Amino acid sequence: MLSLFYTCIRVDDPLMWGFKGFPTSDAKLGRWVLTAEDICFRNVVMSYVFRLGKCVPITRGGGIYQEHMNEALEVLINGGWLHSFPEGKIAQDDQPIRRLKWGTASLIVRAPITPIVLPIVHSGFEKVMPETLFFGRRPPVPLCGKKIDIIVGEPIEFDMASLKQAASMVPHDSSSERKGWPTITPDGLDEAAQRWLYQKMSDKIQSAMEELRKRLLNLRQH
């Protein structure tokens, strides 16, 4: 399963899984999560701790075909639960879901069995650790007594056969070739087809997450 999470602060992922219905004590059932290498893997101690927490380091700007993305793909191939922050940035203001990074879509495409894609949006974590509480800085520890709302959407389904067929019809464009991308994928898709496919899937995910965000906003207002 691939779960997609609206990014608010650096503690939202480890703290939110305590809500009813998600396992927190069985390591085998727990999620893997994509994490920023420059934040969570800055030294040996941090790397050890976050590796114990089933974190996969991702190099920002390293592209969707970087080495650690292959490690994330292995999680999906082995039937694991992989958690992703498709926006790739922290957002503490109530604003529409931004353009998604293509890494999430690439993992879905490359997985031999299309994973269950589950969108999740939350509200309230920005009060647990506001970015500018103390003289423009975050508090040293998460704040208690804050109300947090979490909404889990319906699984997003992708007909990969039809999408890949449509992508294969996209005209070739060598003017925007990207470093590190395979010239031709095992499915026979060139770079133009890959870009079209990843954007098409990202748009669908973004739309689903934006609908969840609006639903959550309405719930909080009532």
Secondary structure, DSSP 8 states (H G I E B T S, - for coil): -EEEE----TTHHHHHTTSTTS-SS-TTTS-EEEEEHHHH-SSHHHHHHHHHTTEEEE-TTS-TTSHHHHHHHHHHHTT--EEE-TT-S---S--------SHHHHHHHHSSS---EEEEEEESHHHHS-TTSBTTB--SS--SS---EEEE---B---HHHHHHHHTTS---GGG--TT--SB-TT--BHHHHHHHHHHHHHHHHHHHHHHHHHHHHHHH-
